[in-house]
Amino acid sequence: MTEPGGRSAGSPPAGLVAAVAVLLALPVVALLWVSSYNQDEPRLGGVPFFYWYQFLWVFLAAACTTVAYRLVIGHERRRRALRRDGVVADPGNAGSHGNGGAR
C-alpha cells in the first residue's frame, strides 16, 4: 500500500533515512578526501598524521555504523510494536494511531 507522499506503508521516515545516509557516508567521504589528511604533521607518538588519522577512522566508522544500525533497528521495533498492538500506522506519522488520534 502506498501513502500520498509516494512512500510505502511502514517505510522509514525521510529524516531517518537522511540521518542514516549521512552517518554511513561520513567515513567514506572522510577517507576518500585524501588531500585533507595527506600530511606528516601533527605526529602522534611519532606516527605521522596520515597514518593515525586513517586508523582513527576505523573506530569512528564503527561508531557511525553502530549509531545508524541502532536508528534503523529502533524504528523497526517501534513499527512492529505498533503493528502488534493493532495500530497499523507508521511511527513516523505522529498522531496517526489508527483510531482517530484518540488514545
N, C-alpha and C positions, 0 to 999 in steps of 0.2 A: 504494500500500500504506500502511495506517495503523498506527502504533505504538500500544501500550497507552495512552499518555498523550493520545491524540487527535491527535497530530501526524503529518503525513505523513512518510514516509522521505525523508531528505535536507533536511528543513526546518531552518532555523537554530535553535540552542538559545534557550530563552526569555530567558536572560541577555543574549545578543547582541541580541535584538530589543528588550529593555528599554533597553539602553545606546544603541542607535541611535535609539530613540524619544526618549530624554531629550536626546541631542545635537541632534536636529532640532527638538525643541520649545523648547529653551532660548532661541534667538534670537527666536522668535515671541512667547513669553511675556514676555521682557525688553522687547521693543518695544511690545507691546500694553498693558503696565502703565505707562501714560503718567505717572500720578501719582508714580511712583518717580523720574522724571527731569525733571519739569516745574518746573524752577528755573533761575535765572540764574547762580548761583554753584555751584561754583568755575569761574572762566574759565580757558581755556587759550589763551594767545596772544591774548587779547582776545575770543575766541569764547565765547559763553555755553554753559554745561553742556548745555542742552537740545539744541544742535546737534552739539557734538563727541561727546556720548555716542552719539547715533544714528549718526554717521559711524564711530565706533569699532566699532559692531556690524556694519558692513559687513564688516570684516576678521574679527571674531570669528565671524560666521555662516559665512563662507567656511572658517574653520578647523574649526568644528564639522561642517560638511558634508563636508569632506575626511576628517576622522577617521572619521565614520560610513561614508563610502564605502569607506575602506580596511578597516574592520572587516568589512563585508559581502563585499567582494572577497576578502579573506584567507580568510574562511570558505568561500567558493565555490571558491577554488583548492585548499584542503585537501580539500574534498569531492570535487572532480574528480580530484585525485591519488590519493585512496583508491579511487575507482571505477576509475581507470585501472590501478592496481596489483592489481585483483581483489578489493579489500575493499569490500563493499557498505555497511558500517556508516557511520553518521553520525559525523563527527569530534567532535560534541558529546557523544557517548557514550563516555567514556574507558574503555578496557579492552575494548571490544567491537570486535574486529578481524575477525570472521567466521571465525576459526579456533580458537575456544575460548579465546581470550585468550593463546595461546602465540605467541611471536614467533620 
